[in-house]
């Protein structure tokens, strides 16, 4: 098990998932017993069959979150290995290659859409102006 899955946050999550899984088991047994009592109904039987599914989903979610955390740890270590060759090139040539700088500083974004003229679609042009104003206000705020 990775050390990142033993942090206080993850220990609390492990406890929460264990309690939730056990609780769904108890609720399934309780609904099963209610379905077989004199006042029980098919609704209780349906719930008795649903609670184990909720427990299975809890376990699935727990495993999925742990895998995402482990993958995030691996992804955090990989960029260093990728950037080291670029750093070696920079050391040998005296400066950092512009591609490496651009790759490291800018996130991958799609290219901007071509501008829309107001004569083509006035509503879309007005919306784009509104988005540009919001973007400019956000830049000024930060």
VEXZATI-253654 format. One record per residue (C-alpha): residue in three letters; x, y, z; chain. Coordinates in steps of 0.2 Angstrom, whole numbers. Layout:
<nodes>
NODE    aa       u       v       w   ch
NODE   ALA       X       Y       Z    A
...
</nodes>
This chain:
<nodes>
NODE    aa       u       v       w   ch
NODE   UNK       0       0       0    A
NODE   UNK       7      17      -4    A
NODE   UNK      11      30       9    A
NODE   UNK      -1      42       1    A
NODE   UNK     -15      30       6    A
NODE   UNK     -10      31      24    A
NODE   UNK     -12      50      27    A
NODE   UNK     -24      56      40    A
NODE   UNK     -36      61      26    A
NODE   UNK     -36      43      18    A
NODE   UNK     -37      34      35    A
NODE   UNK     -53      44      38    A
NODE   UNK     -59      39      21    A
NODE   UNK     -55      21      24    A
NODE   UNK     -65      21      40    A
NODE   UNK     -79      30      32    A
NODE   UNK     -80      17      18    A
NODE   UNK     -79       2      30    A
NODE   UNK     -93       9      41    A
NODE   UNK    -103      13      25    A
NODE   UNK    -101      -5      19    A
NODE   UNK    -105     -13      35    A
NODE   UNK    -120      -1      37    A
NODE   UNK    -127      -7      20    A
NODE   UNK    -125     -25      26    A
NODE   UNK    -135     -21      42    A
NODE   UNK    -149     -12      32    A
NODE   UNK    -150     -26      20    A
NODE   UNK    -153     -39      34    A
NODE   UNK    -165     -27      43    A
NODE   UNK    -176     -25      27    A
NODE   UNK    -175     -43      24    A
NODE   UNK    -182     -47      41    A
NODE   UNK    -195     -33      39    A
NODE   UNK    -201     -41      22    A
NODE   UNK    -204     -58      31    A
NODE   UNK    -214     -50      46    A
NODE   UNK    -233     -49      46    A
NODE   UNK    -233     -31      41    A
NODE   UNK    -219     -33      28    A
NODE   UNK    -221     -29       9    A
NODE   UNK    -213     -32      -7    A
NODE   UNK    -206     -14      -5    A
NODE   UNK    -196     -21      10    A
NODE   UNK    -190     -35      -1    A
NODE   UNK    -184     -23     -14    A
NODE   UNK    -175     -13      -2    A
NODE   UNK    -167     -29       5    A
NODE   UNK    -160     -33     -12    A
NODE   UNK    -155     -15     -16    A
NODE   UNK    -144     -12       0    A
NODE   UNK    -131     -25      -5    A
NODE   UNK    -130     -16     -22    A
NODE   UNK    -126       0     -13    A
NODE   UNK    -113      -9      -3    A
NODE   UNK    -105     -16     -19    A
NODE   UNK    -105       2     -26    A
NODE   UNK     -97       8     -10    A
NODE   UNK     -83      -4     -12    A
NODE   UNK     -81       0     -31    A
NODE   UNK     -80      18     -27    A
NODE   UNK     -67      15     -13    A
NODE   UNK     -56       5     -25    A
NODE   UNK     -58      18     -39    A
NODE   UNK     -53      32     -28    A
NODE   UNK     -38      23     -22    A
NODE   UNK     -32      19     -39    A
NODE   UNK     -35      37     -44    A
NODE   UNK     -24      43     -29    A
NODE   UNK     -10      30     -34    A
NODE   UNK     -11      36     -52    A
NODE   UNK     -10      54     -47    A
NODE   UNK       6      50     -37    A
NODE   UNK      14      41     -52    A
NODE   UNK       9      56     -63    A
NODE   UNK      17      68     -51    A
NODE   UNK      34      59     -52    A
NODE   UNK      34      57     -71    A
NODE   UNK      35      75     -76    A
NODE   UNK      51      77     -67    A
NODE   UNK      58      63     -78    A
NODE   UNK      52      71     -94    A
NODE   UNK      59      88     -89    A
NODE   UNK      76      82     -85    A
NODE   UNK      82      79    -103    A
NODE   UNK      75      97    -107    A
NODE   UNK      85     103     -93    A
NODE   UNK     101      94     -99    A
NODE   UNK      99     102    -116    A
NODE   UNK      97     119    -108    A
NODE   UNK     113     116     -98    A
NODE   UNK     123     111    -114    A
NODE   UNK     117     126    -124    A
NODE   UNK     117     139    -111    A
NODE   UNK      98     142    -111    A
NODE   UNK      82     133    -110    A
NODE   UNK      73     127    -126    A
NODE   UNK      58     138    -129    A
NODE   UNK      47     122    -132    A
NODE   UNK      51     116    -115    A
NODE   UNK      47     132    -107    A
NODE   UNK      31     134    -116    A
NODE   UNK      26     116    -112    A
NODE   UNK      30     118     -93    A
NODE   UNK      21     135     -91    A
NODE   UNK       6     133    -101    A
NODE   UNK      -8     120     -99    A
NODE   UNK     -14     111    -114    A
NODE   UNK     -29     121    -121    A
NODE   UNK     -38     120    -137    A
NODE   UNK     -35     134    -150    A
NODE   UNK     -46     149    -149    A
NODE   UNK     -62     148    -160    A
NODE   UNK     -62     161    -174    A
NODE   UNK     -71     177    -170    A
NODE   UNK     -89     178    -175    A
NODE   UNK     -94     194    -184    A
NODE   UNK    -110     202    -177    A
NODE   UNK    -117     201    -195    A
NODE   UNK    -116     182    -195    A
NODE   UNK    -124     179    -178    A
NODE   UNK    -128     194    -167    A
NODE   UNK    -132     183    -152    A
NODE   UNK    -116     173    -153    A
NODE   UNK    -106     189    -155    A
NODE   UNK    -114     197    -140    A
NODE   UNK    -111     182    -130    A
NODE   UNK     -93     181    -135    A
NODE   UNK     -91     200    -131    A
NODE   UNK     -98     196    -114    A
NODE   UNK     -86     181    -111    A
NODE   UNK     -71     193    -116    A
NODE   UNK     -77     206    -103    A
NODE   UNK     -77     192     -90    A
NODE   UNK     -60     186     -95    A
NODE   UNK     -53     204     -94    A
NODE   UNK     -61     207     -77    A
NODE   UNK     -54     191     -71    A
NODE   UNK     -36     195     -77    A
NODE   UNK     -37     212     -69    A
NODE   UNK     -43     204     -53    A
NODE   UNK     -28     192     -52    A
</nodes>
